[in-house]
């Protein structure tokens, strides 16, 4: 099975994650997060599969997130509004994302990805 790897190619963390996937022989389909921004429907599905809070999907260290003052606005926004905001620009979405049928990994934490690999080997 090939997983969906959602990335921003200039992101060094994404580059490390891609290298990890290749070194571990994990097949994937690459998707540029800005050229093919996730849709509201995809984000909702991925959120459910991830088991994480919705805030984790925001790229909180990104310039766009900061310039939009989303740290202050998110607590007042409904989940639907948050999904809609994420779907407006791929630079708002935390990356990389590794998406499978029953999981989504958000960001690249090698220990978390190793644990996933062991559980799915």
N, C-alpha and C positions, 0 to 999 in steps of 0.2 A: 504494500500500500504506500502510495506517495502522500505525504502530508503537505499541507499548505503552509508555506513560510512567507509571512508578510513582513516586509522590511523596507527601510529607507537605505539605499545602497551606500550613501556617504556616511552613515552612522557607524562608528567604530564598534559599538556593541553588537550591531547587526552583523558586521563583518566577522566578529569573533564567533557569533552563534552559527553563521553559515560554515565557517571553518570547522566548528565542532560537529555539525551535521555531516559534513563530508568526511571528516576523520573517523566518524563512527558508522559510516556506511548507511546513513539514514536517507532514504529517498524523499525528495520534496519537489514541489512545484513552487517556483519563486513568483512573488507578486510585489510590485512596487507600490507602496502605501499611498504615495501622492498621485501617481498616474491612475491607480485603481483604488480610490478611497473606499473603505468598507461602508456598506449601506446600513441603514437603521436595522433592517431585518437581520443582516449578518451579525451586527454588533449584539443584538438581543440574543441570538442563538449562541454566540461565542461567550457572552456573559453567563448564560445558563450553564454551558459546558465547563466553564472555568471554575465555578464554585467560589469565585472571588467577589469582593464588593465592587460596585460599578466604578467607583473612584479610581481603582487600580488601572482602568483602561485609559485614563488620561495621562498624557505626557507632561507631568507636573514640572519637569525641569526645562521644558521647551519655551522658547521665546514667545511663541504665539499664545500659549497658555498664560504666561505672565502678562503679556501686553493686553490680553482680554480680561485680566483681573478675575480669572475663573476660580482662584482659591477662595475669594470672597463670595462669588456668585453660586458656586456649586451647591452649598448647603441649602440654598433657597430654591433650587431648581428641582422639578419633579424628575423621576427616572426617564420619562418620555422626553422631556426637554434635554436631558443630558445625552441620551442616545442621538437625538436630532443634532445637537451641537457637535458631537464626535463625528457624525457623518458628513459634516460640512467641509472638513479639511483633514487629510491624513496626518498632518503635522501635529494635530491635537491628540493623536492616538499613541499610546505607549507601544514601543516596539523593541525588539521583534516580537511577533506572535507566531507560535507554532500551533496549528489547528489540525485536530484529528476528529474522527467521528464521535468520540466520547470525552474529549478533553481540549483544553486550550491552555498553553503556557504563555504567560505575559512577561515580557522582558527576558533577559538572559541572565540566569543565575545558574552557573555550571552545576552546582550540587543538586539543584531542583531538576535540571534536565537529566543529570545522571540517574537520579532516583526514578524519574519517568522511564528512562531507557531500561533500567533493570526490571521495572514492573511490566514493561511491554515486550521484553525480549523473548 
